[in-house]
């Protein structure tokens, strides 16, 4: 698992099987996403919270490309 974290965040539960990288605070908003297989889970943090799950190979590949760009610019 690979997780992008807001710079300055103190991680409470560090998993040995997870790699963490940091991005500047301005890179984050109130929307997060998770990728798995051909699915994208988009979580909108608000009142109330909303979860959107999209099962589509092309959409998942597009989000993966975006994640890879962010991952490659993030710092360890």
CORWOPE-V753419 format. One record per pair of residues at least 12 apart in sequence whose C-alpha atoms are under 8 Angstrom apart, sorted by sequence separation. I is the first residue (numbers start at 1). J is the second residue. D is the distance in whole Angstrom. If there is no record, write none. Layout:
BEGIN
i: <I/I>
j: <J/J>
d: <D/D>
END
This chain:
BEGIN
i: <31/32/41/31/40/41/30/31/39/40/3/5/7/30/39/40/1/2/3/4/5/6/7/30/39/40/1/2/3/4/5/6/7/38/39/1/2/3/4/5/6/7/38/39/2/4/6/38/40/38/40/6/38/39/6/38/37/38/40/36/35/35/35/21/23/23/22/23/21/22/21/22/21/20/4/4>
j: <43/44/53/44/53/54/44/45/53/54/18/20/22/45/54/55/17/18/19/20/21/22/23/46/55/56/18/19/20/21/22/23/24/55/56/19/20/21/22/23/24/25/56/57/21/23/25/57/59/58/60/27/59/60/28/60/60/61/63/60/60/63/64/71/73/74/74/75/74/75/75/76/76/76/71/74>
d: <6/7/4/5/6/6/6/6/7/5/7/7/5/5/6/7/7/6/6/6/6/6/5/7/4/8/5/5/5/5/5/5/5/6/6/6/6/7/6/6/6/6/6/7/8/7/5/5/8/8/6/8/8/6/7/5/8/8/8/8/7/8/7/7/8/5/5/7/6/5/5/6/5/7/7/8>
END
